[in-house]
Amino acid sequence: MSDRAQNHAVERLKAEPHLFLPALTAWCRGWWYKLKFRLLLRDFKAGPMFRVYGPLVLSGPGKVRFGRNCLIISNAIKPVCIRTLSPKAEFSLGDSGGLNGTSIQCADRISIGENSNIADAYITDSAAHSIAADRRTETIRDAQRSEVVIGNNVWVSVNVTILHGVHIGNNSVIGACSLVRENVPNNVFMAGNPLELLREIDEQ
């Protein structure tokens, strides 16, 4: 954990000591999931201070990577689900990143940068099926796919859908209930369907 993140965690526990037991439980669950997925022969790695509140659902043959100090928040109704669709698929979450009820479907590559927080969004790097009437029974291997890249310090709010090929720039925010099917630049707040620029964000 970086000095800044460690100091922040210490200060928060001092201000809210009732969080200590849940945080300790989440840290223990993080270790338990590391062991569980290793025993299940999953291609899974997570850095120090990996914490999990609630269930973490992981399926498929691809790689899943979590950096240092990552936080997973789930519940029985909306668990964090990560599904890789091929042995070459790779999902990664950078240091101090967080997922909260997020659903990931990865056929190629989905990467989320450091300090980014994703709420109960749905993110996919594949079209899953063709819209052509005579091709909807084709498998995921035949569908269009393109990597999704979410930058550093990004916040994605609730009920957002991020489609294949999208790149979201550093420090940007995606508002609730948005459909993201085009690239998002750095330092902007965008929302809606279709997605619209609401304001620019000062880096400072």
Summary of the structure (lengths in Angstrom):
residues: 204
radius of gyration: 17.4
end to end distance: 22.8
largest distance: 60.9
contacts: 658
relative contact order: 0.09
helix: 21%
strand: 33%
